[in-house]
Amino acid sequence: MDKEELILGCECMSLDHIAQMIYFPPKTEKEKNNKEENVIYFTVKTRNYMDRIIFYPSLNPRYWCYNFKEYCRFHILNRIPIAIHYLFNPSYTKEYGVLDCFDFQNKDLPIIKEFLSQLTSEETDCKKVELDNNRWRIKFTTGRLYENMPYWLNWEIQFLPLKILGRIRYALKYIFERQDGEQGFEIDKETAKKIKNLITAVENLNEENKNNK
């Protein structure tokens, strides 16, 4: 089967942070008009590596990041209260309950837009995009870490709000289980338009920021 594929790496350049887009071009008009079949398959590798009670005796930036507070953020002792908050507040996912995140490299944004154009040439107004696969939610947003940095397009994987038994299961998994693997999401025509618009917003913000300097 003919396919088109796009492999993307995070700004952090870690091999654990890889995203993949695959599109199987429709061969017939019927397939083209089928909303369930004519989609881009979006797969992301995820990793929650802080899964031990004893702190890593290492100065490796991968574990320490920018400071000790950042280092502790994903540690198992810190994930316990986060899991409890998630258990009793299913919508508590703005800052907590995050499985992983990914910053697209700005040099890849035009390529991503071109890839999404295989589904649609249109754009639409949108400030964020959310997808889910019945287990996880992925949220596309724009932003930047510091004032002097370029804007970026980011995705963030979160737990989906579930019924109480599901929340208990994922709260325990969040505390004790090493979350390491792939999560898959489908991008349809409408979502492709929204993501393209987010990319355009990032490009415009960076151009505006460049002109203001």
N, C-alpha and C positions, 0 to 999 in steps of 0.2 A: 504494500500500500504506500502511495506517495505521502510524504509528510514534510512539514517544515518545522524546524526546531530552533529555539533560541535559548542559549545557556547564559545566565547572568551571575555575576559575582558581587557580593556586598562590598561596601566601601572599606570594611575592616580587613578584606582580603583573606579571611579565614576560609579554609576548605570546608568547614562545617556549615558555612552560610552560602549555599548555592540555590538559585531559583531556576526553574526550567519551564519554558512555554512550548507546547507542541500543538500544531494545528494540522488536522487532516482535511485538506480541501475537499468540498463536496463534489462528487462526480456527476450527480444528476440534479435536476431542478428540484426534485422532491426532497433530496437531502439538504439542499441549500435553504429551503423554506422550513425545514424541520428544526425548531428552536432547540430541541433537546440534543440533536446530533451536531448541528453546526455551531460548535463552541471551541474555544481554545482551552486546552487542558493545562492548568497552572499547578506545578508541583514545587514545594519548598522543602528543603532539608531543615530540620529543627533540632536544637540541642539545649537541654537544661543540665549543665554539667556539674553544678554545685550540689552534689547529692551525698555528702558525707558529713558526719557530725564533727569529726576532728578537722580543724582548719588546715588547709594546705600549707605546709612549711616551705613556701616558695615565694620568691620575689618576682616571679614571672608576671608580666603585665596582663597576661590572659586571665589570671586569677585576681590580681590586685586592682586592675583597671586604673582609675585615677586616684583613688584614696581608699582608706580602710572601710569607710562607710559604703562605698560602692562595692567593695569586695564582699561585704557581709550581706548585700541585698539579696543574693540568690542562695545564701547558705541555708541549710536545712532548718536551723534553729529560727531563722527569720521567716521561713515558709510556713511554719506552724500557725502563727496568728493570721497570716494571709489566707491560709486554707480555711480557718475558722470564720473569717469575715465572708469568704466566698460561700461557705456552707449556709450561713444565715442571711446573706444578702446576695441573691443570685445576680443582681445587676452591678455588683461591686467589681467591675473589670476595667475601670478607667486607668488606674495606676497599678493594680495588683492582679494576680492570677494570669500574668502574661507568660506564655510558653517561650516565645522567642520574638525577635524583631530583626529587621533587615533594611539597610539603607542602600538604595540603588545608586550606582555610580552615575554621575551626571552625564558622562560621555556616552552612556548607554541609552539615555532617554530618547533621542531621535530614532534609534533602532527599535526600541519598544513601541513607539508610536507607529512606525512603519509596519511592524508585525501586527499590531492591533487593527491596522487599516484593512487587513485581509477580511475582517468581519464587517467593518463599517468605515466610511470616509467622513462620518459626521462627528461633531463634538457636542457636548451639552454642559450646562452649568452644574457644577458639583464641587463641594468642599471636602468630601470624603466618600470612600466607597467601602461597603461591607459585604463580605461573602461568607457563607458557612457551608460545612459539609456534614452537618448533623452532630459533630463532635466538637469542632473548633470553629471559631470565627476569625476571619482575617480582615483587618481594617487597613486600607490605604489612606495615608494622610501626607500633608506637606509640612515642612518645618525646618528648623536648624538648631544645632546645639548651642552655638554662641553667636553673638552679634556680628563678629567678623568672619563667620563661615558662610559658604554658599548655602542656599536653600536646597533641600533634597526631597525626593519622594521616598516614603518609608512604608513598609508593611509591618503589622504587629499581629501576632497570633494570640488569641485569648480563649479561655474556656467559654463555652456557650452556657447561658443560664439554663439549667435543667430542673426537672422535678427532684424532690428531696433525695430519693435513692441514688439518682444519677450524680447529684452534687456530692453526696457522701463518698461515692466511688472515686470521683475525680479529685476531691479534696485529699483523700488518702494517697492517690497516685501522685498528686502534686508534691506531697511531703516526702514520700519514701521511694518512688520509682524514678529511675533515670529515664527521662523523656528524650529519646534519641531516635530519629527516624524521618519519615517523609509524610507530609500532609498534602492532600490533593484538593484542588478547587477548580470549578468550571467558570470560565469567563464567557458570557454570552454577548450578543450584539449591544444591548443596552449598557452592560457593565463596561464593555470596551470603549464606548463613547465617553463614559464618565472618567475612566482612567486616563484616556487621551487628554481630556480637559485638565486633569490634575497635572499631567506632565507639562502641558502648555503653561499652566499657572506657575510651575517651578521655573521654567525657562524665562518667562516674563519677569518674575521677581528677581532672578539672577541678573538679567539684562538691566533692569531698573537699578539694582544695587550697584552694578558695575558703572553705570552712567553717573551715579551720584557721588562716586569717589573722586 
